[in-house]
């Protein structure tokens, strides 16, 4: 189920991503949730939630990258 706010995101997202990246994650997850509601729209046997999480992480990685310091930074 889509997250209503960034405070509702999983700890693994909230504790590691900057606020802007969390917003990207939340919006991409919601989009993935809507767009892949039916099993035939998903790859393999992935669940709707798993697919939405993959889409959300891909969206974050488009703008952010994990630095050598282990923290997520906006790409330059």
Secondary structure in CASP SS format (residue, H / E / C, confidence):
PFRMAT SS
TARGET T0000
AUTHOR 0000-0000-0000
METHOD secondary structure of the structure
MODEL  1
X C 1.00
X C 1.00
X C 1.00
X C 1.00
X C 1.00
X H 1.00
X H 1.00
X H 1.00
X C 1.00
X C 1.00
X H 1.00
X H 1.00
X H 1.00
X H 1.00
X C 1.00
X C 1.00
X C 1.00
X C 1.00
X H 1.00
X H 1.00
X H 1.00
X H 1.00
X H 1.00
X H 1.00
X H 1.00
X H 1.00
X H 1.00
X H 1.00
X H 1.00
X H 1.00
X H 1.00
X H 1.00
X H 1.00
X H 1.00
X H 1.00
X C 1.00
X C 1.00
X C 1.00
X H 1.00
X H 1.00
X H 1.00
X C 1.00
X C 1.00
X C 1.00
X C 1.00
X C 1.00
X C 1.00
X H 1.00
X H 1.00
X H 1.00
X H 1.00
X H 1.00
X H 1.00
X H 1.00
X H 1.00
X H 1.00
X H 1.00
X H 1.00
X H 1.00
X H 1.00
X H 1.00
X H 1.00
X H 1.00
X E 1.00
X E 1.00
X E 1.00
X C 1.00
X C 1.00
X C 1.00
X C 1.00
X C 1.00
X E 1.00
X E 1.00
X E 1.00
X C 1.00
X C 1.00
END
